[in-house]
Amino acid sequence: MASFNKLKGYPRPQMVRHNWTDLDGTWDFIFDDEDQGEKERWSEAFPRDNRQITVPFSYETVMSGIHDETRHDHVWYHRTVSINIIPEDHREILHLEGSDFHTKVFVNGDMVGEHDGGYTRFGFDITDNLGAGENDITIKVDDSPSLDQPRGKQRWKSENFACWYVQTTGIWKSVWMEEVPALHIEKLKITPSFAGKNVRIDYVVAGAEICSENSDFQTGRTVSADNETTSNDITIDTVISFDGKEVNRSSVKSDSGKCTDIISVSNSEHEQSALNLHPWTPEQPDLYDLTVILKRNGVPIDEVKSYFGLRDVAIADGKVLLNGAPIYQRLILDQGYWKESGLTPPSEEALVEDIDKIHQLGFNGLRKHMKIEDERFLYWCDVKGMLVWSEMPATFRFDDTAIEEFMGEWADAVNQNYNHPCIITWTPFNESWGIPDVKTCFAEQQFTEAVYHLTKSIDQMRPVIVNDGWEHTVSDLLTLHDYEEDGDAFEKRYRDKEKIVTNEIYHCKNKCAMADGYKYKGQPVIISEYGGIAFAGGGKDDWGYGNTVSSKEEFLKRFDRITSAIKNTPHIVGYCYTQVTDVQQEINGLMDMDRNFKVDPKKIYEINMK
């Protein structure tokens, strides 16, 4: 493992700065059921009859301090922040990691920005609205039960039903501020290549327009008012190290605010040897450290810390390849819910606990279902070697509004999490949710193709699944959901691959593998949902897949038979069991919502690994 260690609690582990302020904690809070707050200017004078909430937990949760599961579509937050005098050449950025759904941010009464989308990070430069001393930050969030907005597993009815759970309204991820130079590194896009023994870094510098004002494009020299010129040389230095030892360093000029560098990670003394490379794998998740320094006229003005895993993902001969070698994916479905905090992890330690327990069960990866998780989770998956399928929360209607909301937020999610080596697959659609007639509807099919190509335009390496479970259009993997309980029946159904991929045999819920007009093209086949064995451990009998089992022995027997049937089918190259934990009314987890194992994890591990 490399020496990179993000700051404790820091919400953006792929680009770390030390000068930041954590705004999680106690905020003033009020429901605005009549939606009068903007008309009554609550941003200027927050109502006195407010209550308090613990951010980042949504008001529906116990940990918020409110725990009201009824719908309130308009909510307000307020707190004061003490600010020292901000240097003239610095800016203050307010970040929200996730706020569902339409968010407006006010500072000292003035609106500084607004954002649509519930799952991805956004931020605003609030410098010009701040003053030295106490400052008011007020946030209004509007949500709704609309089926047009990406909502994932959040219910749109007044009660939980089937596998949909209580809604999440308002702020549910961390809120924080950071002070940055006016000219600063805004984005790193890190693309490693194990085969090429290098890493490509695309840099975006914010504030570059400040340097280019009144400057001569050819000479790069700024012309002052009295016609004197001064040097305006912007460079980015990057240092790559591993285990505390420098591997390579490079410098590149940034004239327009964007530039690219390709840096070797191979020791020059052994240029043709792979012995000095440290590839990222689940078994040995080595990470290289990055230090990126922005300089103006040779003087450092900004520095960020990051990291990357040296790994390639490819597909060949019906298999998924990691660093050129086939990898069999033993995944588990992970919805990321907690008993007292809903979609929000109760702590960073809780994220680590889940990853460790998934490994303890013998899985080498997970499918993060219907959720863009806290980025600290992805950091720990990088560190601990946990493969991740990243999945977009679904809309549940197909119309122009849903298309617009989906496309924008999915592009944000892919860009936001692109750098994490743990992510091995993008999954924008699941089980035709939001595209209910994709089997036959040309418009819906074209939408899935558009999303596929959008994703590929951002990330040419990782596989993209469209549409996970059944009725695939264009897709890099053929993924099938099948909750068959009997192992022998499963083996019989999948014995003839050709009958499955040509739609001669339907599988789960009488669904077929391919949408009309599309043909199988040799993609790797993965059973990306199965099992879902309903087992309450002797307690309540609630919702799950298939017949509820009544004992640990019965559970293990069924798990063994169906898992072994999948592994005994040669053309299947991976599986994803449903699921890590129980979630509210759903009782098909290998753990309950308190993260207690229902059966001996060693026995699950043995079945997975045999």
VOZA-444727 format. One record per residue (C-alpha): x, z, y; residue in three letters. Coordinates in steps of 0.02 Angstrom, whole numbers, plus 50000, padded with zeros to 5 digits. Each point is the difference from the previous one (the first is absolute). Layout:
<sites>
XZYAla...
</sites>
This chain:
<sites>
500005000050000Met500614996250175Ala500255013550129Ser498564994750114Phe498885014850036Asn498604997850124Lys499565013850122Leu498825012649922Lys498224995250043Gly500514984150090Tyr498544987749979Pro500974983550006Arg501425001649874Pro500554981950011Gln500545001750183Met500535017550045Val500415006850173Arg500365018250038His499105001150167Asn498205002249943Trp498565012350020Thr498785004549862Asp498225000950069Leu499165005349838Asp499145016850010Gly498595007350104Thr499004988450113Trp498365002550093Asp498614990449914Phe498194995450028Ile498664989049922Phe499194987350116Asp498474995249900Asp499124992750153Glu501574990350050Asp499985007050177Gln501825004950014Gly500654984650088Glu498544999650121Lys500265018550039Glu501904997450015Arg500545012349868Trp501724992250013Ser500155007950172Glu499165016649963Ala499835004549816Phe498405009749963Pro500225018849992Arg498815001949854Asp501264992249882Asn500665006749837Arg501754998449927Gln500634988849862Ile501644999249905Thr500724982550017Val500294989249897Pro498585005649888Phe498314991650026Ser498545011250047Tyr499224997149828Glu501395009849914Thr500305018549971Val501754999350074Met499334993450165Ser499195017050029Gly498284991850021Ile499484993249828His498424990850049Asp499654985449882Glu498554992750099Thr500274984250101Arg500515001350183His500454982750064Asp500795005250166His501315013750009Val501215005950134Trp501685008949996Tyr500975008450140His501615009550024Arg501305003050135Thr501814994949982Val501425006950104Ser501184986350059Ile501695001950082Asn500524987150128Ile500224983649908Ile501614991150050Pro499694984350101Glu500714988849863Asp498975007849859His498234998149935Arg498815011649908Glu499054992449853Ile498475008249922Leu499754995649816His498475002249889Leu500364996949816Glu498174997549955Gly498345002550088Ser498364993449931Asp499314988950076Phe499964995050185His501165011050101Thr500175001850188Lys501435010350074Val499965007850173Phe501425008750091Val499565010650152Asn498324991150010Gly500624982149988Asp499774989349847Met501704994149938Val499424989849850Gly498774997249859Glu500144994649819His498894993849858Asp500415004649820Gly500035015949899Gly501574999249893Tyr501534993850095Thr501165006750135Arg499804995850183Phe500735006650162Gly499964998850190Phe501285001850138Asp499295014350102Ile501475002650118Thr499164994150160Asp498535011949972Asn501065015649975Leu500635012850125Gly501215014349986Ala499155015549929Gly498335000949909Glu499134983749955Asn498304996949921Asp499874988749848Ile498224995649953Thr499514988949854Ile498304992849959Lys499664992549828Val498464990049952Asp499584997449817Asp498494993349907Ser499354996449825Pro500274981450032Ser500424989649847Leu500974988150112Asp501435012050032Gln501345003749870Pro499435016549924Arg500695000649823Gly499215014149901Lys499095007850149Gln498135000849971Arg498774991450117Trp498515010149940Lys499585018150038Ser500555006049828Glu501414995849880Asn499564987049869Phe500884992049850Ala501844999450049Cys499775001250189Trp500375016350089Tyr499715009150163Val500464990050155Gln501555003250107Thr499674999850187Thr501265000250142Gly501815005549994Ile500615002449821Trp501864996550013Lys501355007550110Ser500074998750190Val501705000550083Trp501024994650151Met501764993750021Glu501084997050151Glu500934983549995Val501114990450121Pro499104986650099Ala501064987749902Leu499835005449818His499874994449819Ile498174996949965Glu500034993049823Lys501134997249851Leu499474987949863Lys501175003149854Ile500124987349859Thr501285004249866Pro500634987549872Ser500785006449840Phe500414982349945Ala500784996050169Gly500895016750014Lys499415001750179Asn498635006250113Val499134990350136Arg499425010150150Ile498824993050131Asp500085010450160Tyr498735001250139Val500575007950163Val498675006550121Ala500364999350185Gly501104984649985Ala498964991950136Glu500715013050120Ile501744993549967Cys499494981850012Ser499155001450169Glu500994990250130Asn501344996349871Ser500884983649968Asp499504994749825Phe501624990649969Gln501235013150059Thr499035015749959Gly500465007450168Arg498725008250114Thr499894993950180Val499765014150124Ser499154999050168Ala501634997350093Asp500524986449876Asn501245011049910Glu499964998649812Thr500185013349866Thr500244998249814Ser498425001949897Asn500644999149821Asp498795006949869Ile500685002449825Thr499435008749841Ile501285008349889Asp499515004149821Thr500965011149880Val499584999949815Ile500605014549894Ser499725006849827Phe500255017949946Asp500845003850166Gly501264985749988Lys499934984950114Glu499614983749908Val499974987850145Asn499624998450184Arg499434985850109Ser499584995850180Ser498784987150066Val499464995050175Lys498195001750053Ser499664988350146Asp498114998149986Ser499455016649924Gly500044993149822Lys501484996449888Cys500504999549817Thr501535005249903Asp500464997649817Ile501245013249943Ile500945000649835Ser499905015749896Val501384994349882Ser501745007350012Asn501154986150056Ser501325005149873Glu498774996449858His499014985950076Glu499504992549833Gln499655016549915Ser498325008849988Ala500865016349956Leu500065005650180Asn498144996750029Leu498705013849991His498334992049954Pro498365009450023Trp499065002749837Thr498715012949943Pro501335007449885Glu501335000850136Gln499224998450173Pro501604997950101Asp499784998050186Leu501184993250132Tyr500045008450171Asp499824990450162Leu500545005250174Thr499434987850134Val500705001750176Ile499374990250150Leu501314997250135Lys499914993350176Arg501654994250071Asn500865008949858Gly499185016850035Val498875007549864Pro498245003050068Ile498945001849842Asp500305004649819Glu498875000549847Val500315004949820Lys499264990749854Ser500354995149819Tyr499654986649872Phe499994997249813Gly500974985249933Leu498744991549888Arg499164983349965Asp498254997149932Val499594983649915Ala498874992249868Ile500594989049857Ala499354995349827Asp498475011150013Gly501005015550046Lys500345010250156Val501875001350034Leu500885013850094Leu501784995150045Asn499884985749877Gly499455010549850Ala498235001649930Pro499145016450043Ile498535007149904Tyr498895009050124Gln499205016349942Arg498895003650150Leu498665012650042Ile498594998250125Leu500255011850147Asp498635002150129Gln500905013150104Gly498605012950022Tyr500205018850010Trp498685013349975Lys500125008350170Glu500734986050106Ser499184983949940Gly501054984550032Leu501305009950098Thr501415007949898Pro499975018950027Pro501904999550022Ser501514989249968Glu500395011249852Glu498324995049924Ala500544981850004Leu501615004249908Val499045010349872Glu498874985249958Asp501484988349976Ile500925012549890Asp498475003149892Lys499694981349979Ile501784998349937His499735015049888Gln498574990449918Leu501154985549957Gly499414987350130Phe501274990050100Asn498814994450136Gly498315001850082Leu498654989550078Arg499545008150165Lys498154996149995His498974995450154Met501165009150119Lys501504997150114Ile500885016449963Glu501015011050116Asp501694991350016Glu500905015849947Arg499254997149828Phe500864983149991Leu501635008050055Tyr499935012149854Trp499544985949881Cys501564990950064Asp501065015549971Val499285004449830Lys499834982549927Gly498124998049990Met499334982150001Leu498504997550115Val498624987150012Trp499405000450180Ser498144996550017Glu498854996450147Met498445010750024Pro498534988449970Ala498604994450111Thr498334998349910Phe499244985150088Arg500604982350029Phe499714993950177Asp501004995350155Asp500215017950059Thr500635006049831Ala501234985549990Ile500725004150172Glu500155018649967Glu500754997549828Phe501304986950047Met500685009750149Gly500175016649911Glu500724992549841Trp501354990950099Ala500405016450089Asp500135009149833Ala501174987249922Val501124999950154Asn499995019050013Gln500525003149819Asn501024984449966Tyr501695009049997Asn499595012049858His500894994849839Pro498735009549894Cys498624987550044Ile500044986849864Ile498294991950023Thr498734996750139Trp498165001449951Thr498834994650140Pro498414998649894Phe499255010149858Asn498564995649884Glu499204987850122Ser499615014050123Trp499644991950168Gly499984983049913Ile498525002549882Pro499714981649962Asp501824994649988Val499734992949826Lys498974985750071Thr500025001150191Cys501204987850082Phe500095009750163Ala500485016249913Glu501274990949893Gln500794992550156Gln500085017350078Phe500975006749852Thr501194985250010Glu500255003150186Ala500425018349968Val501184995249859Tyr500954987850111His499995012050147Leu500815013149890Thr501264987549933Lys500454994550176Ser500535017950037Ile500765003849830Asp500634985649893Gln500675011249861Met498665012049938Arg498574994349887Pro498274999550079Val498435003149896Ile498374991350045Val498795006949936Asn500505015249896Asp498925002449846Gly499144983249977Trp499454983650082Glu501754995650060His500284985750119Thr501824997350051Val501045014649936Ser501775003949942Asp499385011649862Leu498494999249887Leu499345017850003Thr498515005449896Leu498945015850000His499315005249832Asp499295017149957Tyr499804996449815Glu500065016749906Glu500494993649828Asp501794994449972Gly499584988349856Asp498654991550103Ala501224997750143Phe501334992149889Glu498724988249926Lys499384994750172Arg501734996250069Tyr500784993049842Arg499724982250058Asp500694999150176Lys499344982450027Glu498205005649979Lys500205013250136Ile500914989350129Val498814985249977Thr498445010950022Asn499434996949821Glu499965018949978Ile499365011350137Tyr500675017750014His499525015250105Cys498184999850059Lys499864982249934Asn501224993850130Lys501154985149975Cys501844998450042Ala499924985050115Met498824994850140Ala499174983149985Asp501174985850044Gly501605009849964Tyr501104999249846Lys501245011949924Tyr501794994550037Lys501045011049887Gly499985015850107Gln500505016849924Pro498485008949926Val499765018450041Ile498555011549956Ile499905007950172Ser498565012049962Glu499565007749833Tyr499595016649922Gly499125010450130Gly499585012649865Ile498725012350066Ala500595017549954Phe499565015650096Ala501065011549892Gly498505009849943Gly499205001250173Gly498724988950085Lys499484983349929Asp499994987750144Asp500434981850035Trp501344990349905Gly500234984549894Tyr499234998949828Gly499535014649890Asn500605017250055Thr501235008349881Val499775018349960Ser501735005649945Ser501854997450035Lys500234993049826Glu498634987150025Glu500744995350169Phe501754997449931Leu499364990049852Lys499064987750111Arg501434998950127Phe501244996449861Asp498944986649916Arg499584990050154Ile501745001550079Thr500834995049838Ser498804985249984Ala500584993750170Ile501835002249958Lys499754991349833Asn499354984250087Thr501564989350031Pro499364989950148His499535015750099Ile501495006050104Val499325015950076Gly498525011550026Tyr499225011950124Cys499045015149936Tyr498535007150098Thr500485012550072Gln501165013950066Val498725013250049Thr498155003350004Asp499244995250168Val498455009550055Gln498624994849878Gln501184989149896Glu500785009249852Ile501134987249918Asn501675006650062Gly501455005849894Leu499995014550122Met498595008850088Asp499915000150191Met501085015750004Asp501374990049912Arg499865009649835Asn500354989549846Phe498494998449885Lys501084996649848Val501825003149960Asp500994987650109Pro501344998849865Lys498734992149882Lys499494987150131Ile501854996650034Tyr500334997149814Glu498574987649987Ile500574990550155Asn501814999249944Met499834996449814Lys
</sites>
